[in-house]
Amino acid sequence: MKSMNTISPAAESADVTTSTPAENTSTEATTPSPAADGSAAAGSATESATGPAAAPEAAAAPAAPAPSARTLLKQLQQQFPAFRDCLPLAIGIDKQLLARLPGLDRKTMRAALGIHTGSMRYLRAMEKATVRYDLDGKAGAEVTDTHRSHAKEQLQQRFKKEAERKKAEQAAAAEAEAARLRQEKLQQLASKFSRN
């Protein structure tokens, strides 16, 4: 009986494996990619060219699990001034990262970049920025007005959502307090009439 209710470790790992690509796909769809110059398409071609050759190596030696996007982002912040100082990143920073860290998982890298470029600190820096920076913090191309206005719009949307959330929380708290007071009055009336 007990063996029927337990899940084997192999079944658990199969579930984890099948759910991971779906989660990564949804992350990619919702997070902005900092490089809009088609570098993702070039990366896919490179992956498909090296994928079959890398498969036997992966089967021979067990691969270490890829770090999470947040773990990778912390590593990038420790390693590169542009991430640590939250500087506006150069267009094509993903290519620079892949050149410096060739074993980097592309999906994890894109998710980490999405977290970084979607952060309030980064958006605030982009809103006022005039220059983009490479990994080492060296100035490069200018930040366009379009990118500055996009950052400003993103910040305004976040502030609006936050204000709406706080307003909804306050309304819910006020409604809960009103309900509590009504219940308290009903109990007082009930106890008053029960004594008579």
Residue pairs with C-beta under 8 A, 6 or more apart in sequence:
24 107
24 111
27 69
27 107
27 110
27 111
27 114
28 107
28 110
28 111
28 114
30 114
31 110
31 111
31 113
31 114
31 115
31 118
32 114
32 117
32 118
33 40
33 94
33 110
33 113
33 114
34 89
34 91
34 93
34 94
34 113
34 117
35 91
35 92
35 93
35 94
35 95
36 91
37 91
37 92
39 92
39 94
39 95
40 110
43 94
43 98
43 106
47 106
66 105
66 108
67 75
67 108
68 108
69 108
69 111
69 112
69 114
69 115
70 112
70 115
72 104
72 108
72 109
72 111
72 112
73 83
73 112
73 115
73 116
76 83
76 97
76 112
76 116
77 83
77 84
78 84
80 135
80 136
80 137
81 87
81 133
81 135
81 136
81 137
82 89
82 90
82 93
82 133
82 134
82 135
82 136
82 137
83 116
83 135
85 137
86 116
86 119
86 121
86 122
86 125
87 125
87 129
87 132
87 133
87 137
88 122
88 125
88 126
88 129
88 131
88 132
88 133
88 143
89 113
89 116
89 117
89 132
89 133
90 96
90 132
90 133
90 134
90 140
90 141
91 132
91 141
93 113
93 134
93 135
94 109
94 110
94 113
96 134
96 135
97 104
97 109
97 135
98 104
98 106
98 109
100 135
116 122
117 123
118 154
120 155
120 158
123 151
123 154
123 155
123 158
124 151
124 155
126 143
126 147
126 148
126 150
126 151
127 148
127 151
127 152
127 155
128 148
129 143
129 148
130 142
130 143
131 139
131 140
131 141
131 142
131 143
132 139
132 140
132 141
132 142
132 143
133 139
133 140
134 140
